[in-house]
């Protein structure tokens, strides 16, 4: 697997670039003003629909959650765009024997209360308004190995233009009780959150 890089200068350049490009591309970035426990790390589970997902949630992390950002990314992406590892990306290859190493690495990151780990459990891109969320089972290994030392946070992001030339990105957030969740429990809980978020998004009237 490819782990995050530790070059301060490149990391700062990426930070300013991501901040600029998100501000330049979007009319507005909206998110729920939730409260999280500063003494625990965050496992952020989100839908995956575009190139913008990680960038939007990086800004969310910096503005609201105040954690060190990490994101699980497909290995072919980290090889093609090697600079992403300096923004907190680490790789996973589901066709490789290293897949367990990537999942265990995510769990280790969650044992540090300063960290946030973003995982897209769908495993690949889907439409922004797909009805049913697909889940890969590896997410449950991360939760088990992290030994409850984190907060579970759901995010559902939707992008629409509405009346503006630039799109608005809305991130619907929910702190989910950790408890003992099976794979189906976790999948169903996220599906409910996603459905509720999509309903709120489609009911917007200007």
Beta strands, then each sheet from edge to edge (+ up, - down):
strand 1: 26-31
strand 2: 41-46
strand 3: 68-74
strand 4: 89-92
strand 5: 115-119
strand 6: 150-160
strand 7: 167-176
sheet 1: 1+ 7+ 6- 2- 5- 3- 4-
end
